[in-house]
Amino acid sequence: MPGSDEAPALRVPFEPEAFGAARFETDRLVLRALEASDAPDVWEYQRLPEVLRYIPWPERDREEGFEHTRTRAAMRRLAADGDAVIFAVELPGEASVVVEPAARTRVIGDVMLRVSSVANAQLEIGWVVHPDFQGHGYAREAAQAVLDFAFKTLRPHRVQALLDARNEASARLCERLGMRREATLLGEQYDDDEWTDTAIYAILRREWASGRLDA
């Protein structure tokens, strides 16, 4: 039955061509493969202290930030533990900071999908949205689209989210996505000259399927 606890069978490899064709349109957003040309839009949130506070990205200058986006854009294959793909989150009607080409849609955030364990059919999801566009439900809309894609296409047994335990907004989002808080790792990360805790949220395939009519 859909969502049952069958033996793990993660559908990988997920190839570059398939990822490039993976495009979702939600009620308000478009999600598609991150491109190197998205770097100027990504830099607009990547450089902000309020974003870096809860995401394990170091401070980068503009050139380093652009190179980081090029590196992430090249991540197009899910096959082994640690592999990841990045979905750019576009907001139709919002002009990009990129001047050329004209009428380009702005990338206001991105959603990551990473392989935690092929053997145990486990994935990790993570997200970031520019603070100027927070508070409108865009993060939930984008994360839900990627979560649904993951369960339908890759068929993981479990999807988890690892977040800074101080990040209350992301914790609430995890709960809205149907994820439960499984653990808190005390003093797990050293960041900003202090040890911080990591919260682990997760959802099983059967739990996701129970709330989706099209599972």
C-alpha positions in Angstrom: 0.0 0.0 0.0 1.2 3.6 -0.6 3.3 4.9 2.3 3.8 1.5 3.9 7.1 0.7 5.6 8.5 -1.4 2.8 12.2 -2.1 2.5 14.3 0.9 1.6 14.5 1.6 -2.2 15.5 5.1 -2.9 15.1 5.9 -6.6 18.6 7.0 -7.5 20.5 7.9 -9.5 18.5 11.0 -10.3 20.4 12.4 -13.3 21.2 15.9 -14.4 18.8 15.8 -17.3 15.9 14.8 -15.1 16.8 17.5 -12.6 16.9 20.1 -15.3 13.5 19.1 -16.4 12.0 19.2 -12.9 10.0 22.4 -12.9 7.1 23.0 -10.5 4.5 25.8 -10.6 2.7 26.3 -7.3 -0.1 28.8 -6.7 2.4 31.7 -6.6 5.9 30.4 -7.3 8.0 28.6 -9.9 10.7 26.1 -8.8 13.4 25.0 -11.1 17.0 24.0 -11.2 19.3 26.7 -9.8 21.5 28.3 -12.5 24.9 30.0 -12.2 23.2 33.1 -13.7 21.0 33.3 -10.6 24.1 34.4 -8.6 23.1 38.1 -8.4 19.7 37.3 -6.9 21.1 34.7 -4.6 23.7 37.2 -3.4 21.0 39.5 -2.2 20.0 37.1 0.5 23.3 35.2 0.9 25.1 38.3 2.1 22.6 39.2 4.9 23.6 38.7 8.6 20.1 37.7 9.5 20.2 34.9 7.0 23.8 33.8 7.9 22.7 33.6 11.6 20.8 30.4 11.1 22.4 28.9 8.0 25.9 27.3 8.1 27.3 29.6 5.4 30.4 31.6 6.2 30.5 35.3 5.3 31.6 35.7 1.7 32.4 38.7 -0.5 30.5 39.1 -3.7 33.0 37.2 -5.8 33.1 34.3 -3.4 29.3 34.3 -3.2 29.0 34.1 -6.9 31.4 31.2 -7.0 29.4 29.4 -4.3 26.3 29.8 -6.4 28.1 28.4 -9.4 29.2 25.4 -7.3 25.6 24.8 -6.0 24.2 25.2 -9.5 26.5 22.4 -10.8 25.1 20.0 -8.2 22.7 18.1 -10.5 22.9 14.4 -9.6 21.6 12.4 -6.7 23.3 9.0 -6.5 25.4 8.7 -3.3 25.3 9.9 0.3 26.0 13.6 0.4 24.8 14.4 -3.1 22.5 17.3 -3.4 20.4 19.3 -5.8 19.2 22.9 -5.4 15.8 24.3 -6.5 15.6 28.1 -7.2 12.4 29.7 -6.0 11.1 32.3 -8.5 8.4 34.8 -7.7 6.5 35.7 -10.9 5.9 39.4 -11.3 9.0 40.3 -9.2 11.8 41.7 -11.3 15.3 40.2 -10.8 18.2 42.4 -9.8 19.9 41.0 -13.0 19.7 43.7 -15.6 20.2 41.4 -18.6 18.3 39.7 -20.0 15.4 42.1 -19.5 12.2 40.9 -17.7 14.0 38.2 -15.8 12.0 36.8 -12.8 13.6 37.2 -9.4 14.9 34.3 -7.4 13.8 35.0 -3.8 15.2 31.8 -2.2 16.1 28.2 -2.8 15.3 24.7 -1.5 18.0 22.0 -1.1 17.4 18.3 -1.4 20.3 16.1 -0.2 20.9 12.3 0.1 21.4 11.4 3.8 21.5 7.7 3.3 21.0 5.6 0.1 21.0 2.4 2.1 18.2 3.6 4.4 16.4 5.7 1.8 16.7 8.9 3.6 16.9 12.5 2.3 17.4 15.9 3.9 15.5 19.1 2.9 16.6 22.7 3.7 15.4 26.1 2.6 16.2 29.8 2.6 14.1 32.8 1.6 15.1 36.5 1.4 13.9 38.3 4.5 12.0 40.8 2.4 9.8 38.0 1.2 9.3 36.2 4.5 6.0 36.2 6.3 3.9 35.4 3.1 4.0 31.6 3.2 6.5 31.4 0.3 8.9 29.1 2.2 6.1 26.7 3.0 4.8 26.7 -0.5 8.2 26.0 -2.0 9.2 23.4 0.6 5.9 21.5 0.3 6.4 21.3 -3.5 9.9 19.9 -3.1 8.8 17.5 -0.3 6.0 16.2 -2.5 8.4 15.8 -5.4 10.8 13.9 -3.3 8.3 11.4 -2.0 6.6 10.9 -5.4 9.7 10.7 -7.5 12.5 9.5 -5.3 10.3 7.5 -2.8 12.4 7.9 0.4 11.4 6.2 3.6 12.2 9.4 5.6 13.0 13.0 4.9 14.6 15.1 7.6 15.5 18.7 8.3 18.4 19.9 10.4 18.2 23.4 11.7 19.7 25.7 14.2 17.5 25.2 17.3 17.2 29.0 17.7 15.5 29.2 14.3 11.9 29.3 15.5 10.5 30.3 12.1 11.9 27.2 10.5 10.8 25.0 13.4 7.2 26.2 12.8 7.5 25.6 9.1 8.7 22.0 9.8 5.6 21.4 11.9 3.3 22.9 9.1 4.9 20.4 6.7 3.9 17.6 9.0 7.4 17.0 10.3 7.9 16.1 14.0 10.8 17.2 16.2 12.8 14.0 16.9 15.8 15.3 18.8 17.9 18.2 19.9 21.7 17.8 19.6 23.2 20.0 22.3 26.3 22.0 21.4 26.5 20.4 18.0 27.8 23.3 15.9 30.3 26.0 16.7 29.1 29.2 15.0 29.5 32.9 15.7 31.9 32.2 18.6 29.5 30.0 20.4 28.2 26.4 20.5 24.7 26.1 19.2 22.1 23.3 19.3 20.8 21.5 16.3 17.1 20.5 16.0 16.2 17.4 14.0 12.7 17.2 12.4 11.5 14.4 10.1 8.6 12.9 8.4 8.1 9.2 7.2 6.7 8.3 3.8 3.6 6.7 5.4 3.0 9.9 7.4 3.3 12.0 4.3 1.1 9.7 2.3 -1.7 9.8 4.9 -2.2 13.5 4.3 -1.9 13.4 0.5 -4.8 12.2 -1.7 -2.4 11.7 -4.7 0.3 9.9 -2.8 
